[in-house]
């Protein structure tokens, strides 16, 4: 939720009910988050301290985000990848930016902060106005104090303001953007010879010593993770209030007070045919595009289906099959296209429409009228929203009650039935399985498997929009699977490894002969040369997984010559070795450039801006006095 809130905090132009916002900000203030009373420092930057408390909070947030995004990662791997040092670098950057802001007089005023937070939709009422009650309720559900949120938001805004000032001069030559496009979109037609590892597998028999050696050297692969059997109650705000407890009159009144939530915008389902044409096109180019559009119109009028004509004339990125663009609301497209599309009735086809992308022929397939749907049509949505809102108001009292009962050893089932909540027993599951089953975070799952059997977890765990109150019934420590149980698995791995080595050796020998032997069946030893067209940079051959080294070599090689080495590949065609050569070069599609030139130009400018900001930060760091303490704590040693 916080990521969502912060994403929405960029809209600063929303008109707000400032009086309501001021009440909240005056009540809480900004607060002081540099509590150094512990006296334990991680670093000092030009005299300003970074405390262990600040570092620990930042590290836990970074760790949780990474584990959530990639469940295959472990905390130990993050330590090995020196996550602590990256977190410290980020904290140092924050301090340096704050110091530079003070030096140059750059600030985030209370008004700017109010506008930013007031513009976040999650804090607004049905009329689009900031609502202090909604504000406090949303933050309370995330267990965050308003002062902390305001501090974090102001810090992020300050960084954005300094970034904008530093990168204002960034500019890129349009020719550079086109060169980048041509570099990225150039393709290769490739010949290849595939030698399948499966040819060599039947003759390979790993020895007992090899099997045992592999097992001893790779025991981590056969680790059986710690498991825990969890008794739990799932607390979802929407489950705390039953829809049946809300009268029809209450729902009708709420619907009328929140009508703006259900207002539907007019929509059209459209398809189009695009003839690319640059905004600054010459008269000759305009005439050529106009002639092409006239031919397309004639095809449609002759009775040919719009979809068939679209598929024949649209470029690769112009639209979906049949020219489909799907449902479109107002403000989703450029104005000339929008005006033409919404002026058509269902089934009608437009005259050519000129936009910055070119000439469009538009067909409207269906239309949905806008307006406010009747109460009965959205009654289920109204009841769901009301139960969610009322449930949030009751959430913390219920969670606190359940946690207290859990600590006192009272049955979770009893508390769950009291509030009409879902409860259950997971059975023995690993941390990763508990994440999926209960919806808890990686840190929450680690807490569950780390709690001794028979003990309650003394706080509720976040699980998306819900909370989990849990007790560990039974636990099993992490172990390693015995050799006998994984022997067959190891044999398969060793056979595959040795077979691939044999395939690579065979490919290397064949490569030596390709320059001298005729390319007939005898010269190729019965192997077939296959061809794949349009291989993209960093792409793969046929159904093989991409190989970055092979792709790079193909895009550096001259046409007609076999690359000097074989490459190991794996994919739907099996594992093995390939020899490759460039058969031909495909230039980028000029029509595609017309469609993406603005995007590419913005990307190049953004890269220039990022480089400028990186240089700025390097200058700040090089001139700063940065003292680092407690390096073992940063590197998480013995933790």
N, C-alpha and C positions, 0 to 999 in steps of 0.2 A: 504493500500500500504506500509506504513512504516513497519508493521509487516513482510510483504513479503521481503522488502529490508533487514531488519535486519536478517531474517532467512538465506538469501543468503550470508550474510557477513562472514560466517564461512569458506568459501573456500579461503584459503590463498595461495594456490600453483599456482595460475594462472599467467602466464607471462604477463606483462603489458607494455603499452606504457608509461614509467615513465615520459618522458619529458612532455607529455600532462597533466598528473596528477599533476606534480609539479607546472605547471602554475596556476592551480585552487587553490591548497593549499597555494601557496605564496600569491595569490591575497586576499583570505579570512582570512587565518590564522586560529587559533583555537578559539580565542576570549575569553572573560571573562564572565562567567555566574553566578558569585557570587555577583550581584549587591545588596549591602546592604544599598543603599542611603535612603531607606524608614525608616530605623532604627527600624523596627518592626520585632522581632524574634519569631520563634516558638520553637527553641531549639538551644543549644550550645553544641557541642560534642568536648571535649578536646580543647576548645577555638575556634573551627570552627563553624560558624553560619549556621543555616538552616532558611531562611527567609520565611515570610508569602507568598511572591510571589512564591518561589520555591515549598512550600507546596501546594498552591492553584493549581498550574499547575499539580503537581503530582496527587492530589486528583481528579481533573477533568478528567484526563486521565484514572485513575483507575475506576472511577464511570462510565464513558462512556463505557469502555470495558465490565464491568460487566452487565450493562443494555443492551448492544448489544447482549451479549451471552445468557442472560436470560431475555426476555422481560416481564416476569411476576413480576420481581423485581420492587420496587419503590425506589425513593431516600430516602424516610423516613425509609424504611426497612434497607437500607445500613447504615443510621445513627445509627439506633438501633443496628445493628451488629458491630458497632464501626469501620467502614471502615477507619475513620480518624486516629485511633491509628495504624492500620496496615500500612497505608501509611507513617506515621511518623516513624514506625519501619524500613520500607524499606529505607527511607531517611537516618536514623541514620546508617544503615548497609552500605550504599554507602559511607558515610563520614568515617566510621571506616576502610573500605577497602582502601580508598584513603590514609588515614593516615598510615596504615600498609605498603602500597606500598612505600610511601616516606621513612619510617623507614628502610625497607629492601632493598631499591634500585630497586624495581621492576617498570618498566616503559613500556609504549607502545611507541616505537620509531616512528618518522615520516614515516620511511620506512614501518614498520608493518601496520600503519594506511593506508598508500597509497595502499599497497597490498590488504588489506581487502576491502577497498571501491572500488578499481579498479577491484576486483574479483566479484563484484555484477553485475549480468547479466543485470539488469535494467539500468545500467549506461554504457553499452558497445554498440559499433556499430556492424554492420553486420559481421565484421571480428573478433569479440570477443575481441576487444580492448577497453580500457577505453576511453570515449568520453566526454570532458568537456561540450560540448553543450547539450548532452543528460543528463548529470549529473545535470546541472542547470535547465533544462526544467522539469525533473521529480520532483526535490525538489520544484520548483516553483509551480507546479501543486498541491503539498501538503501544500503549504504556509509555507514552512520551509526554513530557511536560511542555506546555506551550513555549516557555522560555528557551528550552533546548532547540525546539523546532525553529523558532525565530532566529536564534543564533546561527544554526546551520544554514538556514536560508539566506541570511545576510552575508555569511561567508562565501556561499556559492555565487551570490550576485556580485560581490566585490571582485571575485576572480573573473567573472564574465565581463565586468566593466573594464578591468585592467587589460584583459585579453583584447577587447574591442579597441582600446586606445593604442595598444602596442602594434596591433596588426592592421590598423587603418590604412597604412601605405601599401599593403600587399596588393600586387597586380600581376597578371600573367598575360603574355602575348597570345592572342587567339591562335596564332600559328603553332604555338607550343601545345595547345590543347588538341589540335588536329593531328600533330605528330604522335602524341600519346595515344590517341584513338587508333591511328594506323598501326602503331606498334602493338596495341592490345588486340586488335581485331583481325590482323593478318593471320591466315590459316595455311596449313600444309597438307598436301596429298602425300600419303606415306605408303611405301611398300614395306612389308615385313614377312619374316620367316619365323614361325613359332615352333619351338621344340618342347613338347609336353613332358613334364617331369614324370607323368604316369608311365611313360615308356620304360623307365629305369627302375620303378618301384618294386616289381616282382622279384628282382634279383638281389634285393637288399635285405639282409637279416642282421639287425643289431645284436651285439653280444650282451650277455648278462652284465659284464663289467661296464659297457657303455650305458645300459639302462640305469644301473645303480649310480654311476657317475653323474648322469644327468639329474637324477633325483636329488642327490646330495648337493649339487651345485645350484639347483633351482627350487629349493624347498618353499620359497615364498609363493611359487605358483600353486602349491598344493595346500596353502593355508586354509583352514576351516575357520571362518570368523566367529567371534564371540556371539552368543545368541541369548535372547531373553524372552520369557513368556510374560506378556503384559496384560493385566486387568485394567480396563480403561473406561472412562466416560468421555464422550465427545460432546462439547458444549458449542452449539451453533446458535447465534442470536436468534435466528429465524425459528428455531425449535422451542424457544422459551415462551413464545406467545402463539397460541393456536388461532388459525384463521376463523374457526367456528366461534371464538369468543368475541369477535368483532361484528357488531350489528350492521345491517345493510345501511341504516341511516348514518352510522359513523363513517362507513366506507364511502358513501355518497358525498358526505361533507368533506372528507379528506381529498377525494377526487376533485371536487370543485376548487378547493384551496390550492391544489397542486396540479391544476390543469395543464400548466406549461410543460410538465414532464411528459405528457402524452400527446402533445401537439405533433402531428406528422407533417413532414414536408412533402411537397409534390415531387414525384419521381417519374422518370421515363426510362424504359429499357431500350437501348439504342445499339445499332450496328453502323459501321461506316466504312467507306472506301477512301483511302488517303493517297493523294498524289503529292509527294513531298515538293515543297517550293520554299526557298529561303525568303525571309522578310525583305532582304535587300536585293532580290533577284533582278536581273536585267530584263528589258522588254522582250528580248528573244526567249529567255527562259520562261517568262510568264506566258508567252504565246504557246510555247511547246507544251507546258503543263495544261493550258486551256484546251489545246487540241486533244490531249490524252483524256481529259475529263469528258469532253464531248463524245469521244468514242465509247467511253464507259457508260455514259448516259444512254447512248444508242443501244448498247447491248441489253441494258435493263429494260428499255422500252420495247425491245423486240420480244420480250417474254422470258428471257433467261432469268433464273432466280438470283436475287440480290446476293445470297450467300455464295453462290458459285462464282459470280463476278468478283466479289470481294476476295475470295481465296485466290483467284487468278491474278489480281492486280495489287493487292496489299503487300507491302514489304514484310520482312520477318518479324518486326516488332511493332507493326502498326495496330494490330488488334488480335483477338482470338480467332478461332475458326469461324468462317462465315462473316468476318468483320465484327464479331460480337465485342461490345464494351461493357455489357451488363447494365445494371440499374444505376442511374445517375441522378443525383440531387443538384439543386442549384448551388452554385459556387464551387462545384467539384471540377468543372472544366473551364476552359478559356471562354470569355464572354461571347464572342461571335458564334461559337459552337453551341453554347448553352441557349442563346436566344433563338437560334434556328431550331434546335431540337425540341424545346418546350412549345414552340409555335405550331408544331406538327401534330396531327391526330394519329392515333394508332394505325399502322399500316401505310402511312404516307412516306414518300421519299422526297428529300429536299433538293433544291437547286444547288449548284456548287457553292460552298461556303469557304471563304478565305480566312485562315488564322495564321499565327506565327509558325505553324508546322507545315502548312501547305493548303491544298484545296481538298475539301471533304464533301463527299456525298453521303448524307445521313438518312438512315431509315429508323423510324420509331416503331418498335414492335408492340409495346404495351405501355399503358400509362396508369399511374396511381394518383388520385386526387389527394391534395393535402387537407389539413383541417384537424379538428378535434374529434376523435372517435367517441361514440356514445359510451356511457358508463358501463353498460352490460358487456360491451365488447372487450373492455380492459379490466373488468372486475377482478379477475384472477391476479393480474399484475398489481392492482391496487392493494389487494389483501396481502400479497407477498411483500410489497414495499412497507406496508404498515407493520406487519409482523417483524420485519427486519429492524425497523426503527425502534419499535417498542422493546424488541429483544435486546438491542444494544444498551438501552437504558437499564435493563435488568442484569446485563451480562456480568458485571464485576461482582455484584452481591452474590450471584449464584456460584461463580467460579471460586470466590473466597470461601463460601460455605462448604463447597465440595472439597477444596484443598484442606480445610480445617478438619473435616470429617475423615479424610484420608490419613492425615497425620495422626489422628487419634485412634486409627485402626478400625473405624466403622466401615461396613461393607460398601463398596462403590455402587453395587447394584441398588442398594437402598436409596442412596442419594439420587441416582439416575431416575429411578421410578418416581421419586418425589417430584422431580421437575419435568418428567416426561421426556427424558433424554435418551439417546442411544448409548448402549454400553456393551461390553463384550470382552473376550479373551483372545489374544492374537495367536496363542501357541508359540512355540519356540521359533523366533525369527532373528535374522541378522539385522544390523543397523540399517543396511540398504533396504531390506525388506520392510522394516518398520517404517521407514520414510514413506514408502509407497502405500503401505496398508493404513497408516494413521494420518498421513499427510503432514507429519512434523518435519522440521528442518533437519539438516545433517547434524547440527549441534544438539538438537533435541533427541535425535535417535542415539547419538553417542552418550547422552546423559542416561537414557533408558538402559542401554547394555552395560553401562558402567556402574549402575546402582546395584548393590548387593541384593540377592534374593530375599524376599520377605519384607522389603522396605518400600515405603512410599516415596515418590518424587515430590519434594516439598514445595514445588511451584507448578503452575499450569504451563504447559508447553504450547507454543504457537503452532497452528496447523492451518495455514491459509487464513480464512475469515473465521475459523473456529479455534477452540482451545481444547487441549487434551489433559485430563486429570488422570494420573496413572499410578499403579502399584506394580512392582516387579514380583511375580509369583515364583518364578524359577529362572535360573540362569546357567549357562554353560560357557566355560572359558574358551578362548581361541586355541586351536590345536592344529596339527599338521596331519593330513591324510596319510595312512600307512602306505608303503611302497606297493604292496600287493594290490591295493584297491585302485591304484593309478598306473599300474604297469602297462596295461594295454594302451592307455592314453600316451604314455611316454614312447612306446614303440612306434605309434603312428607319427609322432612328432619327429623322431629320429629318422624314420623312413622318408618322410617328406623332405627333411633337411638334406639327407644324402642324395635323394633323387634330384633335388634342385641343383646340387653341386655337379652331379653327373650331366644334367641338361646344360648347365653353363659351360662345362668342359667341352661337350659336343658342339655347342654353338661357337665357342672360341676356335675349335678346329675347323669348323665349316667356314668361319670368317676368313681364315688364312687362305682357304682355297677359292673364295669368291672372286678374288682379284685375278686369278689365273685360270681357273676351271671354267668351262662353258656352262651357261646357266640352263642346261637341259636337265632331264631327270637324273642322269648320271652325275652331273656336276653338283646338283643339289642333294644327291643321295636320296632321291625320291620325295624330298620335301617340297611343299608348295609355296610359291610367293603369293601373298594376298595383298590387297590394296584397301586402304581406308581413306576416304576423302574428307577434307575440311577439319583436320585435327586442330584444335584451338591451343593457344599457348597455355601450358599447364594442364592440357587435356590428356586423355588416354587413348590407346588404340583399341578400336572395336569395343568389346565389353571388358577389357582389362582395366584395372584400377589405374588412375593417373600416376606417372612417375616423373617427378619434377626434374630430375637430372636428365632423363631421356628427352623430355619435352624441351628443355633448355638447349640440349645438343642439336635437336632437330631444327630449332629456329636459328641456330648459328651455322648449320651445315649448308653446303651448296647442293643443288639438285643433281641427282644421278649417282652420288657416291654413297656406298654403305658406310654407316658409322663404324669407327674402328673397334668398338667393344660391344659385347652382348649385354642385355639388361634383364634382370630377373623381374618377372611380372606375375600377377595373380588376379583372377577374376572369374567371370562365368565360364570362360574357356579353360579354366584350370590354371595350375601354377606351372611355370616353366621359364624358358629363356627365349628372348627375341633378338633378331638382328633386324635393323631398320635402315631405310634410306629415304631421302626426300625425293618424291616423284615430280612434284610441281608445287607452285606457290599460288595461293588465292589472295588477291588484293581485297581490302575491305569494301563493303558496299557503300557507295557514295550516298545513296538514299538514306541509309542508316545514320550516316554522319549528320545529315540535315536534321534528323530527328533528335539527336543526342548532343549536338554541339554546345547547347547551353548548359546541359548537365556536366559535360566534360570541362567546359570553361570554368564552371563553379568549382569543380573538383580540383583543378590545377590551382585556382586562386586560394582555395582552402588549404591545400598543401603548402603553398607559399606562406600563408598566414601562420600555420602551425610551426613551420620552420623558423619564422621570425620570432614567435613566442618562445620556442625552445632556446634560441640564441639569447633572448632577453633573460630567461631563467638561468642559463649558464653564466651570464654576466653577474647576476645577483649572487649566485652561489660562489663564484670565484672570488668575489670581493667580500664575502661574509666570513665571520669567525664562527665556525661550527665545531663544537666539542661534543663527542659521543661518549656516553658512559654506559655501563651495564651491557656490553656487547653480547654476553651470553644470554641475557634476557631477550635482546632483540632477535638473536638466532634461535631462541627457544630451546637452548641446551638444557638437558636434564628436566624437561617439562613435558 
